[in-house]
């Protein structure tokens, strides 16, 4: 928990025109925390209830963190009912190869539910970023029986408004879960000589047609050109390969780390 002086100092740096990334790097405070302080500098009480369970339901205060976490959940997340009084477990699978993703995921979970603890459970080749709360189904109403690609997935109106307000965070969550940035190569004739040509490319792969549509609709909204790539029997790939669109994705997302 950061004291008010620390919070004010971080916000002062942002007010001076510094980016959230640079302030986070200098202070050691997560970008999600600094961004949330821009909306509310006072710490949340331990008795904070679910915003969706209030008499007048409202979206989570940590809107950018939620948009990112929503993308992670739709890609590699699940909710499961727990015995006794533990409510539901939110689990997000994060590959060991991307330690930065694990940190970002933990920060997003904590920002969305600051009164709940977050733990990391090691599995073969990955970790499960896990948090327990009775209110996770309130925040992720897409929860339901069966696999996500075997049932309809649609955002509620309040979720869509958050995605519309923070499209890049949502896309970043989807890419960090079921996407990647790779370097493709081909050959072409240059001055009568065949030479190797490399170019970056983004892929997103998912078995749910509804989640694919959420991804491509959001790409359309931010002006990124895309096209379906070769489809397997079980999943659909969406490719972003045009130079300007890749540059736009690099500016806001970049490779996993």
Buried (B, 14 or more C-beta within 10 A) or exposed (E): EBEEEEBEBBBEBBEEEBEBEEBBEEBEBBBBBBBBBEEEEEBEEEEEEBBBEEEEEEBBBBBBBBBBBBBBBBBBBBBEEEEEEEBBBBBBBBBEEBEEBBBBBBBBBBBBBBEBEBEEEEEEEBBBBBBBBBBBBBBBEBBEEEEBBEEEBEBEEBBEEBBEEBBBBBBBBBBBBBBEBEEEEEEEEEEEEEEEEEEBBBBBBBBBEBBBEBBBEBBEEBEBBBEEBEEEEEEBBBBBBBEEBBEBBEEBBEBBE
